[in-house]
Amino acid sequence: MRTIYQVSRSVSGGSWADVGEPAPSLEQAFELAGRPDADDWFLWDDPRWKLRPEVAATIKMNAIITPERIPETDADRIELAADLLLNFGSFDGDHHKMWAIDQALRLLLGERYEQTITEWRAGEDGPYTYDWDTGIAP
């Protein structure tokens, strides 16, 4: 399994905008954010990295770096799906549980997800026999 790092900067209105393509290493993400010194960063809302407040205030800009694990084998997909279900499958509400199931299926099926859901929905009475709910993220 490999990890890529998406750099985002704060923009007006309190939202975030991605800066370029994800970086293949944390060090390259620091550079992409314009702050290559690792001491300028701290591990924030796990597992994201954020500029230290005193650094952000000095340069009047904030940035976060979000790691994303990319599965390369079936074992990686299973590990990520299990992590997702364990971390999000216990949230109250059917809509949150459905989101966890949907996300796990996306990880497990990869490129076959859309075709699998389309075939499942068709059922014995043709297209849209069954409904597929993607849920709501917790």
Number of C-alpha atoms within 10 A of each C-alpha: 12 11 15 19 23 22 28 22 16 15 12 7 6 6 9 15 13 14 16 11 12 21 20 14 14 21 15 17 25 23 14 19 20 10 17 15 10 12 10 16 20 14 13 14 10 8 11 16 21 21 23 16 14 10 15 15 11 9 8 10 13 19 23 26 28 20 21 14 13 14 18 10 10 12 12 17 22 16 15 20 20 16 13 16 17 12 11 18 20 12 14 10 12 12 16 19 21 18 20 26 20 20 20 21 18 17 23 21 15 12 10 12 14 12 11 12 16 15 13 16 17 14 12 10 9 10 13 14 12 16 12 13 11 15 17 14 13 14
